Amino acid sequence: MVKIHDKISGTFRSSAGAESFATIRSYIQTAANHNLNRLDVLRQLFTTGPWLPPNHAAGT
C-alpha cells in the first residue's frame, strides 16, 4: 500500500508519515473486511471511539 501512495502522491516526508498511513489504511481495510461502511467507521472513530474487530481468539 505504501508503494501505491508513492506512485500517486510521491514519497512520504518521513518514516513516521509512512507508518501513520499504514496504520490508518490497515484500520480502514479491517473494517471493510468485516463488511462495515468505511465512512461510518471513521465517523465513529472521531465521535464515540474506535471500532474494534471481535476477538475470536478469546473463545478458544
N, C-alpha and C positions, 0 to 999 in steps of 0.2 A: 504494500500500500504506500509506503514511503516513496518507492520508485515512481508510482503513478503521479503522486503530488509533485515530485521532482520534475517530471516531464511536462506537467501542466503549468505549474506556478514557478518553477525554478527551484533552487536549492533552499534548504532551511538556513536561517541565520545562525542557529546554534543547535547543539545536540539536545538541549532542553526543549526546544521547539519541536524537534522531530519526535521526542518522547511524548510530549503533550499531544501531538497529532495522533500518534499511535494509540494512546490511551483513549482518547475521545472516539476514534474510529472503531476501536475494539468494543467499547461500550455500546455504540450505535449498532454494530453488527450483531452483537449478542442479543440485543433486544429484537432485531429483525429475525434472527434465528428462532426466537420464541413467538413469532408471528404477532409482534406488537408494533403499533404505529410509531415510527421513529420520532416524528414531531411530538407526539403525545409523551413519549418517554423523556425527551429533552425538556418539555414544558414541566413535567413532574419534577425533574432534576432541580430546576431552578425555583420551584414553588414549594413543594411539600417534602422533597428529598429524593434521593436516588432510588431507582428501581433496582432490585436485586433479583437475580435468577434464583429459582428454587434450588435448594441444596439437596441433591439426590443422594449424596454420599452419607448423609445423616441417617437414612433409613436402613442402611446395610450394616 
